Amino acid sequence: METIKKRVMEYIDDQKDDCSKFVQKLVQHPSTLGDEASIQQLMFETFLRMGLEVDRWEPDLHALSSLPGFSPVEWSYEGRPNVVGVLKSKTRTGRSLILNGHVDVVSPEPIGHWSHPPWEGSIEGGKLYGRGAADMKAGLAQIVFALKAIQNSGIQLNGDLILQSVIEEECTGNGTLACLNRDYRAHGALIPEPFGLNAIIAQVGVLWLRVKVKGMGAHVLGASKAVNAIEKAYTLIQALKDLENQFNEEEVHPLYQSVDHPINFNVGIVRGGDWPSTVPSECIFEVRLSCFPGVSLEGVKNRIQNYLLEFSKKDHWLAQNPPEFKFYGFHAEGATFQEDNPIFEVLGEIHKQVTGNPLRHDVTTATTDARFFKLYYGIPVTCYGPSGGNLHGPDEFVDLESLIIGTQVIALFIMDWCGYERG
């Protein structure tokens, strides 16, 4: 390995405590949906201190709504900015690169189930705990410290480097879409999502569905003559689980042949009733649906609705009072990333140099913002980030050794992708 690359790796190793502290600082910003402003201020200040050209703006809902890949929302973008930092090359003789990471996290509730405070970033046994520690504030720290290592080693990149700190990966991806629509584009992109130092070659499509079920409320003394909306909703939930099994028993995408039960319909929210002694008149449940790459989202939406409406015809009450459907949030197409993608060759070589092992390719049964780069802007992309666990659950953590190894890989990947000169 070249001396200059060894210097970069040594810098990252020397800065491992500072890198971990930066992850802690990010975790200590509770950046759930609508509360991303404070952490984006931190990212804005960080990029400024690194000497980057920094842009901060709130996504324009009207401008985004007509774009391919847009997901409809029920909330505002006021006070919820994206932040982008650009390191412009003096020569521009090499390839440009985007490093993309999201600041938003899911709720840690119920907090009582955590053994480590979710907004503290406590470290124990080589793991850093907290909501978003792995998904994906560690990835944001990796892109910051990878670039710091390059800058502090006196290296001049031959291609522009664009750091995107975005909102809403966990519910729409509209933050990344807004970056690309603002012309922050490049010859390649890397997203350090926590996939255990593996490169992602495929991800599923995802939809969010809200189902409203009507009942006939009454005092519990007349429950036998009333209609319990929660109970009716439960029958529809069971029907959805049966349909989920059908999706998994049908033709499986070739890249998912070895994955057990790749398609998941998750009932994530149920709201119904307001008094134990009242038969509830309404129940609403919300579901995360998925499908294989290449499958039409509109086709999935129609199939889900028609299936539940046909099922409802078998029930006297539901036949007369059919459920109401609304698809909002995620309208994320599935995607594959291997085709004509030079990212894998460069990343694979660097990963082997740093770890001594070949780069493993994997698929995910989740979605990431990588889809925008591939499907709508033709930008080669993959996800490659640290190891972690308990994502979206209590005691989420990131493995600190993988945090540093992954940062070293990303730094050397930037150098080889963009090309470089010794300063």
C-alpha positions as CSV (number, residue, x, y, z in Angstrom):
1,M,0.0,0.0,0.0
2,E,1.2,3.5,-0.8
3,T,2.7,5.6,2.0
4,I,0.1,8.3,1.5
5,K,-2.7,5.8,2.0
6,K,-1.1,4.4,5.1
7,R,-0.9,8.0,6.4
8,V,-4.7,8.4,5.8
9,M,-5.4,5.1,7.6
10,E,-3.2,6.1,10.5
11,Y,-4.9,9.5,10.8
12,I,-8.3,7.8,11.1
13,D,-6.9,5.3,13.6
14,D,-5.5,8.2,15.7
15,Q,-8.8,10.0,15.5
16,K,-11.0,7.0,16.5
17,D,-11.9,8.5,19.8
18,D,-12.9,11.8,18.2
19,C,-14.9,9.9,15.6
20,S,-16.8,8.1,18.3
21,K,-17.4,11.3,20.2
22,F,-18.8,12.8,17.0
23,V,-21.3,9.9,16.7
24,Q,-22.2,10.5,20.4
25,K,-22.8,14.2,19.6
26,L,-25.1,13.3,16.7
27,V,-27.0,10.8,18.8
28,Q,-27.6,13.4,21.4
29,H,-29.7,15.3,18.9
30,P,-33.2,13.6,18.9
31,S,-33.7,14.0,15.2
32,T,-37.1,12.3,14.7
33,L,-39.5,13.4,11.9
34,G,-39.9,17.2,12.1
35,D,-37.1,17.7,14.6
36,E,-34.1,17.7,12.3
37,A,-33.1,21.4,12.5
38,S,-30.7,21.2,15.4
39,I,-28.7,18.3,14.0
40,Q,-28.6,19.9,10.6
41,Q,-27.2,23.0,12.2
42,L,-24.4,20.8,13.6
43,M,-23.8,19.3,10.2
44,F,-23.8,22.9,8.6
45,E,-21.2,24.1,11.2
46,T,-19.1,20.9,10.7
47,F,-19.0,21.3,6.9
48,L,-18.1,25.0,7.3
49,R,-15.2,24.2,9.6
50,M,-13.9,21.7,7.0
51,G,-13.7,24.5,4.4
52,L,-16.5,23.2,2.2
53,E,-18.8,25.3,0.1
54,V,-22.0,24.8,2.1
55,D,-25.6,25.0,1.0
56,R,-28.6,24.8,3.4
57,W,-32.3,24.9,2.2
58,E,-35.7,23.5,2.9
59,P,-37.1,21.2,0.3
60,D,-39.7,22.7,-2.0
61,L,-42.8,20.4,-1.9
62,H,-44.3,21.9,-5.0
63,A,-41.0,21.5,-7.0
64,L,-40.6,17.9,-5.8
65,S,-44.2,16.7,-6.3
66,S,-43.9,16.1,-10.0
67,L,-40.6,14.3,-10.0
68,P,-40.2,10.5,-10.4
69,G,-39.6,8.9,-7.1
70,F,-41.5,11.5,-5.1
71,S,-43.4,10.3,-2.0
72,P,-46.5,12.2,-1.0
73,V,-46.4,13.7,2.5
74,E,-48.9,15.1,5.0
75,W,-46.5,17.6,6.7
76,S,-44.5,20.7,6.0
77,Y,-40.8,21.1,5.3
78,E,-40.6,24.5,7.1
79,G,-37.6,24.5,9.4
80,R,-36.3,21.2,8.2
81,P,-33.4,21.8,5.9
82,N,-31.0,19.6,3.9
83,V,-27.3,20.5,4.2
84,V,-24.8,19.9,1.4
85,G,-21.0,20.5,1.6
86,V,-18.9,20.6,-1.6
87,L,-15.1,20.2,-1.9
88,K,-14.3,21.4,-5.4
89,S,-11.4,19.9,-7.2
90,K,-8.8,22.3,-8.5
91,T,-8.0,20.0,-11.5
92,R,-11.4,18.3,-12.1
93,T,-9.5,15.6,-14.1
94,G,-11.1,12.8,-12.1
95,R,-14.5,11.5,-11.3
96,S,-16.9,13.3,-8.9
97,L,-18.5,11.5,-6.0
98,I,-21.4,11.9,-3.6
99,L,-21.4,10.7,0.0
100,N,-24.9,10.7,1.2
101,G,-26.3,10.2,4.8
102,H,-29.5,10.8,6.6
103,V,-30.0,12.6,9.9
104,D,-33.5,11.5,10.6
105,V,-34.3,8.6,13.0
106,V,-37.3,6.7,14.1
107,S,-38.9,7.1,17.6
108,P,-37.2,5.2,20.5
109,E,-40.5,4.6,22.3
110,P,-41.1,2.9,24.6
111,I,-38.0,4.2,26.2
112,G,-38.6,2.0,29.2
113,H,-37.5,-1.0,27.1
114,W,-34.0,0.5,26.7
115,S,-31.1,-0.5,29.0
116,H,-29.0,2.4,27.6
117,P,-30.6,5.9,27.3
118,P,-31.5,6.4,23.6
119,W,-30.3,10.0,23.4
120,E,-27.0,9.6,25.2
121,G,-24.6,7.6,23.0
122,S,-23.2,5.5,25.9
123,I,-20.2,3.2,25.1
124,E,-19.9,-0.3,26.5
125,G,-18.0,-3.3,25.3
126,G,-16.9,-1.7,22.0
127,K,-20.4,-0.7,21.1
128,L,-22.0,2.8,21.0
129,Y,-25.7,2.7,22.0
130,G,-28.4,5.1,21.0
131,R,-31.3,5.8,18.6
132,G,-29.7,6.3,15.2
133,A,-26.2,5.2,16.4
134,A,-26.1,2.8,13.5
135,D,-28.9,4.0,11.3
136,M,-27.2,6.1,10.3
137,K,-25.4,8.7,12.4
138,A,-22.3,6.5,12.4
139,G,-22.3,6.7,8.6
140,L,-22.4,10.5,8.8
141,A,-19.4,10.4,11.1
142,Q,-17.6,8.2,8.6
143,I,-18.0,10.6,5.7
144,V,-16.9,13.5,7.8
145,F,-13.8,11.7,9.2
146,A,-12.9,10.1,5.9
147,L,-12.7,13.6,4.3
148,K,-10.8,15.0,7.3
149,A,-8.2,12.3,6.9
150,I,-7.7,13.2,3.3
151,Q,-7.5,16.9,4.0
152,N,-5.1,16.5,6.9
153,S,-2.8,14.2,4.8
154,G,-2.3,17.0,2.3
155,I,-4.2,15.3,-0.5
156,Q,-5.8,17.1,-3.4
157,L,-8.7,15.3,-5.0
158,N,-9.0,15.3,-8.8
159,G,-12.8,15.1,-8.7
160,D,-15.4,17.1,-6.8
161,L,-16.6,15.6,-3.5
162,I,-20.2,16.3,-2.5
163,L,-21.4,15.5,1.1
164,Q,-25.2,15.3,1.4
165,S,-26.8,15.4,4.9
166,V,-30.5,14.8,4.2
167,I,-33.8,14.5,6.0
168,E,-36.6,11.9,5.5
169,E,-34.9,8.7,4.5
170,E,-37.0,6.9,7.0
171,C,-40.3,7.9,5.5
172,T,-40.0,9.2,1.9
173,G,-36.5,9.9,0.6
174,N,-37.6,13.3,-0.5
175,G,-34.5,14.9,1.1
176,T,-32.2,13.0,-1.2
177,L,-34.5,13.7,-4.1
178,A,-34.3,17.4,-3.3
179,C,-30.5,17.3,-3.4
180,L,-30.5,15.7,-6.8
181,N,-33.1,18.1,-8.2
182,R,-30.9,20.9,-7.0
183,D,-28.2,19.6,-9.3
184,Y,-26.0,18.0,-6.6
185,R,-25.0,15.1,-8.8
186,A,-21.8,13.2,-9.6
187,H,-20.3,10.3,-11.4
188,G,-20.9,8.0,-8.5
189,A,-22.5,7.8,-5.0
190,L,-21.9,5.9,-1.8
191,I,-24.2,5.7,1.2
192,P,-22.7,4.4,4.4
193,E,-25.8,2.6,5.7
194,P,-25.1,0.0,8.4
195,F,-24.8,-3.1,6.3
196,G,-21.9,-4.7,8.1
197,L,-19.1,-3.6,5.7
198,N,-21.0,-5.4,2.9
199,A,-22.0,-3.7,-0.4
200,I,-25.7,-3.8,-1.3
201,I,-26.7,-5.0,-4.7
202,A,-30.5,-4.9,-4.4
203,Q,-33.3,-3.5,-2.2
204,V,-37.1,-4.0,-2.2
205,G,-39.8,-1.5,-3.0
206,V,-41.8,-0.1,-0.1
207,L,-45.2,1.5,0.3
208,W,-47.0,2.9,3.3
209,L,-50.8,2.3,3.5
210,R,-53.4,3.7,6.0
211,V,-56.6,1.7,6.3
212,K,-59.7,3.3,8.0
213,V,-62.3,0.8,9.3
214,K,-65.7,2.0,10.4
215,G,-67.7,0.3,13.2
216,M,-71.0,1.1,15.0
217,G,-70.2,2.4,18.4
218,A,-72.3,1.9,21.5
219,H,-72.2,1.6,25.3
220,V,-70.7,-1.8,26.1
221,L,-74.1,-2.9,27.6
222,G,-75.3,-3.1,24.0
223,A,-72.1,-4.6,22.6
224,S,-73.8,-7.6,21.1
225,K,-75.8,-5.4,18.8
226,A,-72.9,-3.0,18.0
227,V,-70.0,-3.4,15.6
228,N,-66.5,-3.2,17.1
229,A,-64.2,-1.4,14.6
230,I,-61.1,-2.8,16.2
231,E,-62.3,-6.3,15.8
232,K,-63.2,-5.7,12.2
233,A,-59.8,-4.1,11.6
234,Y,-58.2,-7.3,13.0
235,T,-59.9,-9.4,10.4
236,L,-58.4,-7.2,7.7
237,I,-55.0,-7.4,9.3
238,Q,-55.2,-11.2,9.2
239,A,-56.2,-11.0,5.6
240,L,-53.1,-8.9,4.8
241,K,-50.9,-11.5,6.5
242,D,-52.4,-14.1,4.2
243,L,-51.6,-12.0,1.2
244,E,-48.1,-11.4,2.5
245,N,-47.6,-15.2,2.4
246,Q,-48.9,-15.3,-1.2
247,F,-46.3,-12.6,-2.2
248,N,-43.6,-14.8,-0.7
249,E,-44.8,-18.0,-2.3
250,E,-44.9,-16.5,-5.8
251,E,-42.0,-16.1,-8.1
252,V,-39.1,-14.8,-6.1
253,H,-36.6,-12.3,-7.6
254,P,-33.4,-14.1,-8.5
255,L,-31.3,-12.0,-6.1
256,Y,-33.6,-12.9,-3.2
257,Q,-33.7,-16.7,-3.8
258,S,-31.6,-17.3,-0.7
259,V,-33.5,-14.9,1.6
260,D,-36.1,-16.4,3.9
261,H,-39.4,-14.5,3.7
262,P,-38.1,-11.4,1.9
263,I,-41.5,-9.6,1.5
264,N,-42.9,-8.2,4.7
265,F,-46.2,-6.5,5.4
266,N,-45.7,-4.8,8.8
267,V,-48.6,-3.4,10.8
268,G,-46.8,-0.6,12.5
269,I,-49.6,1.6,13.9
270,V,-53.0,0.8,15.3
271,R,-55.4,3.5,16.6
272,G,-58.9,2.7,17.8
273,G,-61.3,3.5,20.6
274,D,-61.0,6.0,23.4
275,W,-62.8,4.3,26.4
276,P,-62.8,0.7,27.7
277,S,-66.6,0.7,28.2
278,T,-67.4,2.0,24.7
279,V,-67.5,-0.1,21.5
280,P,-65.2,1.8,19.2
281,S,-66.7,3.4,16.1
282,E,-63.5,3.6,14.2
283,C,-60.1,2.0,13.9
284,I,-57.1,3.0,11.8
285,F,-54.1,0.9,11.1
286,E,-51.0,1.7,9.1
287,V,-48.9,-0.9,7.2
288,R,-45.5,-1.0,5.6
289,L,-45.8,-3.1,2.4
290,S,-43.0,-4.3,0.1
291,C,-42.3,-5.8,-3.2
292,F,-39.4,-7.1,-5.3
293,P,-37.3,-4.9,-7.6
294,G,-39.0,-4.4,-11.0
295,V,-42.5,-4.7,-9.6
296,S,-44.9,-1.9,-10.3
297,L,-45.9,0.1,-7.2
298,E,-49.3,0.9,-8.8
299,G,-49.8,-2.7,-9.4
300,V,-49.1,-3.5,-5.8
301,K,-51.4,-0.8,-4.6
302,N,-54.3,-2.0,-6.8
303,R,-53.7,-5.6,-5.8
304,I,-53.8,-4.8,-2.0
305,Q,-56.9,-2.7,-2.3
306,N,-58.8,-5.2,-4.4
307,Y,-57.8,-8.1,-2.2
308,L,-59.1,-6.3,1.0
309,L,-62.2,-5.2,-0.8
310,E,-63.0,-8.7,-2.0
311,F,-62.3,-10.0,1.5
312,S,-64.7,-7.4,2.9
313,K,-67.5,-8.7,0.8
314,K,-67.5,-11.9,2.9
315,D,-68.4,-9.9,6.0
316,H,-71.9,-8.5,6.3
317,W,-70.8,-5.3,8.0
318,L,-67.7,-4.6,5.9
319,A,-69.6,-5.4,2.7
320,Q,-71.9,-2.4,3.5
321,N,-69.1,-0.3,5.1
322,P,-65.9,-1.1,3.1
323,P,-62.6,0.1,4.4
324,E,-61.0,3.3,3.2
325,F,-57.4,3.3,1.9
326,K,-54.8,6.0,1.6
327,F,-51.2,5.5,0.4
328,Y,-48.9,8.2,1.7
329,G,-45.2,8.4,2.6
330,F,-43.0,5.8,1.0
331,H,-43.6,5.3,-2.7
332,A,-40.2,3.6,-3.1
333,E,-39.5,1.4,-6.1
334,G,-37.3,-1.6,-5.6
335,A,-33.9,-1.4,-7.3
336,T,-30.8,-3.4,-8.2
337,F,-27.3,-1.9,-8.4
338,Q,-24.9,-4.3,-10.0
339,E,-25.5,-3.5,-13.6
340,D,-22.6,-1.5,-15.3
341,N,-21.6,-0.2,-11.9
342,P,-17.9,0.7,-11.5
343,I,-18.4,1.4,-7.8
344,F,-18.1,-2.3,-6.9
345,E,-14.7,-2.7,-8.6
346,V,-13.1,0.2,-6.8
347,L,-14.8,-0.4,-3.5
348,G,-13.9,-4.1,-3.7
349,E,-10.2,-3.5,-4.2
350,I,-10.0,-1.0,-1.3
351,H,-12.0,-3.2,1.0
352,K,-9.6,-6.1,0.4
353,Q,-6.6,-3.8,0.9
354,V,-7.9,-2.6,4.3
355,T,-9.5,-5.8,5.6
356,G,-7.6,-8.5,3.8
357,N,-11.0,-10.1,2.8
358,P,-13.0,-9.9,-0.4
359,L,-15.9,-7.5,-0.4
360,R,-19.2,-9.4,0.2
361,H,-22.3,-8.4,-1.8
362,D,-25.7,-8.6,-0.1
363,V,-29.3,-7.7,-0.7
364,T,-31.6,-5.9,1.8
365,T,-35.3,-6.4,2.5
366,A,-35.5,-2.7,3.3
367,T,-35.2,0.4,1.2
368,T,-32.6,3.1,1.1
369,D,-32.1,6.4,-0.7
370,A,-29.8,4.6,-3.2
371,R,-32.8,4.0,-5.5
372,F,-32.9,7.7,-6.5
373,F,-29.4,7.7,-7.8
374,K,-29.8,4.5,-9.9
375,L,-33.4,4.7,-11.1
376,Y,-33.9,8.4,-11.8
377,Y,-30.5,9.9,-12.4
378,G,-28.4,7.1,-13.7
379,I,-25.7,7.5,-11.1
380,P,-23.8,4.3,-10.0
381,V,-24.4,3.7,-6.3
382,T,-24.2,1.3,-3.5
383,C,-24.5,1.3,0.3
384,Y,-21.5,0.3,2.4
385,G,-21.3,1.1,6.1
386,P,-20.5,-0.2,9.6
387,S,-21.9,-3.1,11.6
388,G,-24.6,-2.6,14.2
389,G,-27.7,-4.1,15.7
390,N,-31.2,-3.5,17.0
391,L,-32.1,-1.0,14.3
392,H,-35.5,0.6,15.0
393,G,-35.6,-1.3,18.3
394,P,-34.4,-0.8,21.9
395,D,-30.7,-0.6,22.5
396,E,-29.7,0.2,18.9
397,F,-25.9,0.2,18.6
398,V,-23.0,0.5,16.3
399,D,-19.8,-1.5,16.5
400,L,-17.0,0.9,17.0
401,E,-14.3,-1.2,15.4
402,S,-16.3,-1.4,12.2
403,L,-16.9,2.3,12.4
404,I,-13.1,2.9,12.1
405,I,-12.4,0.2,9.5
406,G,-15.3,1.4,7.4
407,T,-14.0,5.0,7.6
408,Q,-10.6,3.9,6.4
409,V,-12.2,2.1,3.5
410,I,-14.4,5.0,2.5
411,A,-11.4,7.4,2.7
412,L,-9.3,5.3,0.4
413,F,-12.3,4.7,-1.9
414,I,-12.7,8.5,-2.3
415,M,-9.1,8.8,-3.3
416,D,-9.1,6.0,-5.9
417,W,-12.5,7.0,-7.3
418,C,-11.8,10.7,-7.6
419,G,-8.1,10.4,-8.2
420,Y,-5.6,12.5,-6.2
421,E,-2.4,14.5,-6.1
422,R,-0.1,14.7,-3.1
423,G,-0.2,18.2,-1.7
